Amino acid sequence: MKTRLLDTWAAGRAAVNGWLAVPSPVTAELTARADLDSVTVDLQHGLIDYQCALTMLQAMSASGVTPLARAPWLDPGLIMKLLDAGALGIVCPMINTPEDAENLVRYTRYAPRGVRSFGPTRAAFAYGAQYWTRANESVVTLAMIETAEALENLDAIVSTPDLSGVYIGPSDLSLSMGRTPKLDHDDPTVLAAIERIRDSAHRAGIRAGIHCLSPSYAKSMIDAGFDLVTVGSDLRIYVAALDEAIAAARG
């Protein structure tokens, strides 16, 4: 089962990812129609519950974008429900140990590799009756590296069989390191950790992604060799555009 995200990576290009924090199928549909490779529905820090996530995944289905979901935690039940609802990848926060990474992979894979329960309620309709035969190779798993503990276990985490990649949460990472939590970091210590994560992932033959705020920073991360960058959330983009429009109107 080919997806735009996997095709982009196979072609040797970096993927640009959208991020949905607003609980709305309308914004999900509009975002998915943009020239993005993937779009992530955020159930961790976004204002979205499972039922709304389902409608957002439905709204995105007419586009060619690859739908991902960020689970709020390493929760097998919710991860499996999001996949059954049609997500083609899971971004999972706070993966701190190789055991966490292994469980993430197992929760997203059918037997014999994993323990995902069979019941692709919507996925079978969205991707065809044979979805289950292709799911293990098509579902993307991105382990979030965002703590000092994860840094200590980094090489073991990225060596997890069938893990698609890692995804850096700069705010939690910097906070865990005793620095100011923020996106688009310029702190040399945090930047060194970000580079280390990218390099470790690439040595292991997996992808490295990072959460960004500004388009210019996202472009710099692509230039630095990252395989996936997020260009801010719908909520942040809306607020920034609104502030700019008001400032322009007031002159």
Summary of the structure (lengths in Angstrom):
residues: 251
radius of gyration: 17.5
end to end distance: 51.5
largest distance: 63.2
contacts: 850
relative contact order: 0.13
helix: 47%
strand: 17%
